[in-house]
């Protein structure tokens, strides 16, 4: 689609205004606090030079994740300093020719790493506040309809009907003020591709659709310390691999599933292609809509060769299907138990020349 031709390959930024600390480590009563340390982190973690470097890697867009509590000081009251930081960030992206996607990474009542009992989909008040944040940002960036809003990162604890209803409300509220603002809508179940078959498709040329891929989780999240399953199994996994029994064993040990991956003889690009098949089907059903893979990557615990191989396989599939993409993640904080960063902590340079070539799609 010509309107969105600047969305070919991008990089996500987490660890700055989202994932700056992991909430599930904290007691419930302290999860939504913003401390002075957090504020100092927001001021310093990402700078103009980071944006310049991302542009030098051949990216044409940046997906910036932010949490609702970072921008919302209290209900319907917003942190002016965070808004100024967002404006500065947009200015840096303008300078280096990058399209900006603002992504609500964690909304109140929908934290992808905490499964809350009563969440966004069951609270009219939280839904009103969720929509109000986007209306505020549309006001802040009035006249900048090149800035794209991604409504919600990964919907959890929700049926397709519930999420479609909220997305419909959010789109309608934004459209009352701005018919041109590009919006991105994803799926339930952590934005997995199979959710695309139940996602509402709008009669709106300014809406983009998205999905994520982290399959198989036991590889991409191996030995991670924030999820119980990889933490418990605590075993190195390679990609690609003829040792499918190692993958089956993960499910036997962790979940008690005896017959995981029936018929699979190798973990490789064909497995990923089958996993993402619904994305291909969505494009076939809706040739006039833009589908964008907004997030995929591997944890730093995986060896660099396996990380390269998996990333190459994913981007190969996306190129085959003509799906633009955005890799995850530029830089994770050193204390993050889910480190998906693609650059070195100190030098902030890509971890290998081959990884740089792969994310550019040059293979």
N, C-alpha and C positions, 0 to 999 in steps of 0.2 A: 504494500500500500504506500503510495507516494507520500502521503501525509506524514508517515512515520518512518521515512527512509533513513533518518538519523539513528534509528534503533537497530543496529546490526550486532554489535558486541559491546558489552559493558561490564562494569565491576561494581559489586556491592560494597558499601562501607557499613560495617557493624563495629561494635567496640567503642563507638564514640557517643552517640546519643541513644543507642540501644546496646544491650549486652555489655555495658560498662561494668556491671557486676551481676552475678547470678542470683536471682531472687529466691530460688528454691533452697538456697543454703541458709537463708535468713529466717528468723522466727516470723510468724504471720504478721504480728503487730508492727514489724519494722520493714516489711517488704516495700511499702509504698513511700518510704521516706526518701527525700533528696537531701544528702548531707553536704557539708561544706567541701568535703573531698570530691564529691560528685560534681559540684559546680566548678571546682578548679579543673577537673578532668575535662568538662565540656569546653572550657576556655582554651585548652592547650593541646588536646590529643591529635587533632587533625588540622593541618595548615594548608596554605596556598601551595607549598612545595609538594605536598602529597597529591593534590589535584593535578599539578603540573606533571608529576611522574606517571600518574594513571593515564593521562592523555598521551604521554610518550610511549606507552605500551600499546598504542593503537586502538584504545577504547573510544567509543563515540558517545557513551552515556555513563552516568553514575547513578546507582540506586542507593539513596541515603535512607537508612532505617532510623526511625525515632520512636520513642515510647511516649504514650499519652501523658504519663506523669512528668516527663521531662519538660513538655511544653505547657501543660496545664497545672498552674499553681494551686488552684482550687476550682470547684465547678464553675465554668464559664469565665474564669479569670486566668490569664495566660502570662507566662514569664517573658517579659519584654526582652530580657537579655538573650534568651534562647531564640526568639524571633530575629534579633539582630545577628546572631550567629548563623542562622539559616540564610539570611540575606547576604552575609559575607560569603558563605559557601556558594550561593548562586552566582555571585560576582566572580569568584574564582573559576567556576565552570564556564561562565560566559567568556572569560579571558582566554581559556584554552579550548574553546569550541566544543564543550561537552553538554549534552542534554541532561537535565536534572529530573530524576524521579524521586519524589518524596513518598516514602513508604511508612505507613503506620505499622511498626513492627510488633508492638505489643499495646493493645488497647485495654483499658480497664475491663476486667471480666473475660479477657481472651489473651492469656499469656501462653504461648506455645510450649513453654517449658514448665508450666504449672497448671495442672488440671483442676481448676476451681469448681467447687460444687455448684454454685449458682453464678452463672456468668452473664456475659453481654447479651446473649440471645434470650434471656429470661428477665431482663431488667429494663423497663421503659426508660427509667432515669439514665442508666448507663448508655443506652442507645441514643438518647437525646444529646448527651454530652459528647459521644463519639462523633455524631454528625456535626455538632457545633464546632469541634476542632477543625474539621475540614472547611466549614464556612468561614472560620477565622483565617485560615491559611489562604483561602480564595480571595479574601479581602486584602490580606497582606501582599499577595502577589497579583493583585488586580492589574490587568493590562499585560500580564506575562502568561499568555495562554500556551506558551511553549513548555511551561513547567508542568510535569505530569504528576497526578496524584494517584497513588496506589492505595486503595481504601483500607485493606487489611492484609497483613503478611500471611499468616497461616491460621485458618479458622479451625478451632477445636471445640469439642463438646457441643456439637451442633448438628442438626439435620440439614439436608440441602434446602428443604422448605424454609426453615428458620433463617438460614443465611441469605437465601434469595430474597426473602421479604425485607431484611435489613438493608441489603445492597440496593434493592429497589427504592427504599426510603431515602437512602443516602444520595443516590444518583438524582432522584427527583428534587431533593432539597438543593443540591448544587446547581442543577439545571434551571431552577427558578431564577438564579442569579447569573449563571454563566452557561451558555449553551455550547461554548467552544472549548472549555477546559478538558484536556485529555484525561481520562480516568482508566484505571486498571482494576479488574475484578478477577479474583482467583476462586479456588474451590475449597470445600471442606476437607477434613482429614489431613491437616497439615499441607494442603495444596497439592496433594498427590494427583497424578495425571488421570487416574480412573474417575475422579470426581467431576471431570469435564462433561461427562455425559448427563449429569444432573444440574449443571450450572445454567442459570437463566441467561439467555442471549438477548441483548437489547437492540431495539431498532434505533441505533445511535452510532454514527460513523466515528465518533470520538471516544469510543470505549475499546480498550485493548483487553484481551483475556490472557490469563497466565496460569502456569503450573510450575511445580518444583520437582526435582528428582534427587533422592539420596539412596537409591536402591543399589545393592542390598544394604540395609542399615548396618548389618553386622560387619561389613567392610568399611563403609564411609564413617561410621561412628566407633570404630574399634578402639577398645581400651579407654573410651571416654569415661569420665568420672561423674557426669551429671545424670546419666541414665543408668538404672539398676542393671539392665541386661548386659551391656558391654562391660560394665564395671565388674560384674560377677564373673563373666566368662573370661575376661582378661587375657585374650589370646591374639597374637598377630595374625592378620589375614592378608593375603596377596591378591593382586589383580593384574592380568587375568589369572585364572587358576583351573587346573584339571582336578584339583583336590576338592571336589564338591562335597565329599564326606565331612570335611572340616566345616563347611557351611551348614550342612545338615546337623552336625553335632552341636552347633550353637543352639539350634532350636530344640534338640533333644534335651540338652542340659538346662537351658534357661526356661523353656516353655513346655517341656514334656511332649513336644510334637515329634512323632516317630517318622512320619513320611514327608518331611519338608522337601520342597523342590522336586516333586515327582517328574520324571522324564528329563530332567536337566542333567547333562553330561559334562558341562563346562561352564564356568562363570566367566562370561566375556561379553563382547559387544552384542551378540545375539540375545543374550538374556536382557540387557538393557533395552534393546529395541522392542522386545516383547512387552517389557514392563511399561514402556512409554507409548504403547500402541494407540491408546485412546487419544493422545495428542495428535497423532496422524489422522485418526478418524474424525476428530473435531475439525481439523483443517479441511478435510474432504466435505464434511457437512456444511461448513460455513466458509466458503472460499473468499467471501467478501469481508471477512473479519480478520484482524491481526491477532495471532497467537504468539506469545513471547514466553520463553522459559526464563523466569526471573531469578532462579536460585538453584545452584547445584555445586557440590564440592566435596572435599574429603578432609577428615580430621588430620591434624599434624602428626598424630601417632602413627599413621600409615607411612611406610617407607616412601621415599621420594619417587622411585621408579614406578611403584604401584599407583601413586597419586597421578603421575604423568599419564600412565596408561589408561586409568579410568577417565580422566579429564579428556584425553584424546578421543576415547570411545564415545563419550557423551556429545562432544562437539561435532564429531563425525556424523552422528545420527541427526543432530539438529541442522547441520548443513545439508544433509541428504533431503530433509523434509522442509527446508527453507524456513526454519524457525529462528528468529533472532534470539540472542541469549545474553544473560548477565551472570558472570561467575561470582561465587561466594567463597571467600571474603578477602578484602584487601588486608586488613590487620585486626587481629584479636588482642585483647588486653592480656598481659602475661599471666594474670590470675584466673583467666577464663578456663573452665574445665572442658569446654567444647571449642578447641582452637582450630578453626578452619582457615587461618590466614595463609595468604599466598606470598607474603613478603617477610623478610627477616625483621625481627624486632628492632634491632639497632640500626642497620643500614637502610631499612625500608626499601629494599630492592628485591626483586623477584627471586624465589628460592633456587631456580635453575634456569639456564638458557633454554632448555627444552620446554619447560613449563611456560615460559614467555611466548615461545613460538606457538605452542598449543592454544593458549587462550586467545591469541590473535587469529587462530584458524589457519595458520600457515603450515599446512602439512598435506 
